[in-house]
Structure formats: structure tokens, C-alpha cells
Amino acid sequence: MTPVEWLPFAICATALIGLGLYGLITQPLLLRRIIAFNMIGSGIFLLFGALSASETAGTDPVPQAMIITGIVVALSATALALGLAVAHAREGGRDP
């Protein structure tokens, strides 16, 4: 991909990462912080996928496999974080 082709993806990825960082820093609620952390991960996956494309050699399958693995790990980490948030709320915490 030429820089003109992956520039919109890079802009969207930067926006996702920036909004996620903003939410992670400013939001006091645990559920919103978990969502912000997922936004950061999605932005990183988008940026990595856009930068891995090449017009001369075709698409490399290794970055695609790494992105899919990262999505699965992020899903598992989100499920764990939500489970811990629910347990925290049941024990008398204020969040969720």
C-alpha cells in the first residue's frame, strides 16, 4: 500500500488510540475504563494491519495471524476484566 492508501487507516487508528487514552485517564468508572482499554487495542490492531500490507509482495499472513491472535487474547482479557468488575461490585464496590 502506498502512504496515500494507508493514511486514512492510520488517522482512524490514531483517533481510536487517542480517544482510548483520554477515556482511560479521565473516566472514574471501571466499566468505561475497560471499554477505553479495548479502544486502544482496536486502534493498535487497525494500525498494525494497515501498515503490514505491501503492494509489491502481496499481503503477509504473519501480521494477519498476529492480529487475529491479539483479538482473541483481548477478548479473553476483556471477559476476565468484566468478571472481576462484577465480583468487585458484588463485594460492595461502587462500580458496575
Short mmCIF file of the C-alpha atoms (twelve columns), coordinates in Angstrom:
data_MODEL
# 
_entry.id   MODEL 
# 
loop_
_atom_site.group_PDB 
_atom_site.id 
_atom_site.type_symbol 
_atom_site.label_atom_id 
_atom_site.label_alt_id 
_atom_site.label_comp_id 
_atom_site.label_asym_id 
_atom_site.label_seq_id 
_atom_site.Cartn_x 
_atom_site.Cartn_y 
_atom_site.Cartn_z 
_atom_site.pdbx_PDB_model_num 
ATOM 1  C CA . MET A 1  0.000   0.000   0.000  1 
ATOM 2  C CA . THR A 2  1.176   3.472   -0.740 1 
ATOM 3  C CA . PRO A 3  1.125   6.058   2.055  1 
ATOM 4  C CA . VAL A 4  -1.932  7.663   0.490  1 
ATOM 5  C CA . GLU A 5  -3.843  4.374   0.765  1 
ATOM 6  C CA . TRP A 6  -2.996  3.588   4.402  1 
ATOM 7  C CA . LEU A 7  -3.181  7.185   5.658  1 
ATOM 8  C CA . PRO A 8  -6.958  7.047   6.406  1 
ATOM 9  C CA . PHE A 9  -6.411  3.850   8.378  1 
ATOM 10 C CA . ALA A 10 -3.574  5.479   10.301 1 
ATOM 11 C CA . ILE A 11 -5.720  8.521   11.085 1 
ATOM 12 C CA . CYS A 12 -8.589  6.338   12.337 1 
ATOM 13 C CA . ALA A 13 -6.187  4.204   14.378 1 
ATOM 14 C CA . THR A 14 -4.616  7.299   15.919 1 
ATOM 15 C CA . ALA A 15 -8.074  8.638   16.776 1 
ATOM 16 C CA . LEU A 16 -9.036  5.340   18.421 1 
ATOM 17 C CA . ILE A 17 -5.826  5.227   20.427 1 
ATOM 18 C CA . GLY A 18 -6.161  8.869   21.447 1 
ATOM 19 C CA . LEU A 19 -9.802  8.525   22.499 1 
ATOM 20 C CA . GLY A 20 -8.972  5.354   24.387 1 
ATOM 21 C CA . LEU A 21 -6.129  7.042   26.256 1 
ATOM 22 C CA . TYR A 22 -8.359  10.000  27.052 1 
ATOM 23 C CA . GLY A 23 -11.056 7.697   28.391 1 
ATOM 24 C CA . LEU A 24 -8.553  5.656   30.372 1 
ATOM 25 C CA . ILE A 25 -7.189  8.775   32.059 1 
ATOM 26 C CA . THR A 26 -10.388 10.734  32.656 1 
ATOM 27 C CA . GLN A 27 -13.093 8.144   33.379 1 
ATOM 28 C CA . PRO A 28 -13.516 7.119   37.016 1 
ATOM 29 C CA . LEU A 29 -15.931 4.239   36.310 1 
ATOM 30 C CA . LEU A 30 -14.386 0.817   35.886 1 
ATOM 31 C CA . LEU A 31 -16.611 -0.294  33.005 1 
ATOM 32 C CA . ARG A 32 -15.773 2.794   30.961 1 
ATOM 33 C CA . ARG A 33 -12.073 2.246   31.600 1 
ATOM 34 C CA . ILE A 34 -12.377 -1.318  30.302 1 
ATOM 35 C CA . ILE A 35 -14.080 -0.005  27.151 1 
ATOM 36 C CA . ALA A 36 -11.349 2.636   26.745 1 
ATOM 37 C CA . PHE A 37 -8.674  -0.046  27.047 1 
ATOM 38 C CA . ASN A 38 -10.423 -2.041  24.293 1 
ATOM 39 C CA . MET A 39 -10.462 1.063   22.083 1 
ATOM 40 C CA . ILE A 40 -6.695  1.367   22.452 1 
ATOM 41 C CA . GLY A 41 -6.263  -2.268  21.440 1 
ATOM 42 C CA . SER A 42 -8.543  -1.869  18.427 1 
ATOM 43 C CA . GLY A 43 -6.565  1.149   17.268 1 
ATOM 44 C CA . ILE A 44 -3.307  -0.756  17.551 1 
ATOM 45 C CA . PHE A 45 -4.733  -3.710  15.613 1 
ATOM 46 C CA . LEU A 46 -6.013  -1.375  12.885 1 
ATOM 47 C CA . LEU A 47 -2.671  0.406   12.586 1 
ATOM 48 C CA . PHE A 48 -0.704  -2.839  12.518 1 
ATOM 49 C CA . GLY A 49 -2.989  -4.319  9.858  1 
ATOM 50 C CA . ALA A 50 -2.783  -1.228  7.667  1 
ATOM 51 C CA . LEU A 51 0.994   -0.999  7.871  1 
ATOM 52 C CA . SER A 52 1.521   -4.694  7.146  1 
ATOM 53 C CA . ALA A 53 0.051   -4.503  3.633  1 
ATOM 54 C CA . SER A 54 2.507   -4.288  0.756  1 
ATOM 55 C CA . GLU A 55 1.752   -3.606  -2.888 1 
ATOM 56 C CA . THR A 56 4.822   -5.393  -4.268 1 
ATOM 57 C CA . ALA A 57 4.941   -8.610  -2.277 1 
ATOM 58 C CA . GLY A 58 1.265   -9.038  -1.505 1 
ATOM 59 C CA . THR A 59 -0.143  -9.384  1.964  1 
ATOM 60 C CA . ASP A 60 1.996   -11.142 4.535  1 
ATOM 61 C CA . PRO A 61 -0.005  -13.737 6.507  1 
ATOM 62 C CA . VAL A 62 2.108   -13.436 9.674  1 
ATOM 63 C CA . PRO A 63 0.807   -9.996  10.752 1 
ATOM 64 C CA . GLN A 64 -2.739  -11.129 9.992  1 
ATOM 65 C CA . ALA A 65 -2.270  -14.170 12.221 1 
ATOM 66 C CA . MET A 66 -0.807  -11.964 14.954 1 
ATOM 67 C CA . ILE A 67 -3.788  -9.605  14.743 1 
ATOM 68 C CA . ILE A 68 -6.283  -12.473 14.980 1 
ATOM 69 C CA . THR A 69 -4.389  -13.893 17.958 1 
ATOM 70 C CA . GLY A 70 -4.339  -10.457 19.570 1 
ATOM 71 C CA . ILE A 71 -8.086  -10.090 19.105 1 
ATOM 72 C CA . VAL A 72 -8.678  -13.446 20.805 1 
ATOM 73 C CA . VAL A 73 -6.385  -12.509 23.694 1 
ATOM 74 C CA . ALA A 74 -8.075  -9.101  24.014 1 
ATOM 75 C CA . LEU A 75 -11.486 -10.785 24.105 1 
ATOM 76 C CA . SER A 76 -10.318 -13.133 26.854 1 
ATOM 77 C CA . ALA A 77 -8.788  -10.280 28.846 1 
ATOM 78 C CA . THR A 78 -11.997 -8.264  28.497 1 
ATOM 79 C CA . ALA A 79 -14.085 -11.191 29.733 1 
ATOM 80 C CA . LEU A 80 -11.752 -11.585 32.710 1 
ATOM 81 C CA . ALA A 81 -11.857 -7.852  33.479 1 
ATOM 82 C CA . LEU A 82 -15.654 -7.791  33.297 1 
ATOM 83 C CA . GLY A 83 -15.863 -10.820 35.570 1 
ATOM 84 C CA . LEU A 84 -13.575 -9.148  38.088 1 
ATOM 85 C CA . ALA A 85 -15.636 -5.952  37.873 1 
ATOM 86 C CA . VAL A 86 -18.832 -7.884  38.614 1 
ATOM 87 C CA . ALA A 87 -17.161 -9.660  41.536 1 
ATOM 88 C CA . HIS A 88 -15.954 -6.310  42.849 1 
ATOM 89 C CA . ALA A 89 -19.478 -4.891  42.603 1 
ATOM 90 C CA . ARG A 90 -20.928 -7.886  44.455 1 
ATOM 91 C CA . GLU A 91 -18.438 -7.480  47.281 1 
ATOM 92 C CA . GLY A 92 -19.677 -3.986  47.958 1 
ATOM 93 C CA . GLY A 93 -17.698 -1.912  45.497 1 
ATOM 94 C CA . ARG A 94 -19.276 1.111   43.866 1 
ATOM 95 C CA . ASP A 95 -18.637 0.359   40.197 1 
ATOM 96 C CA . PRO A 96 -20.901 -1.521  37.719 1 
# 
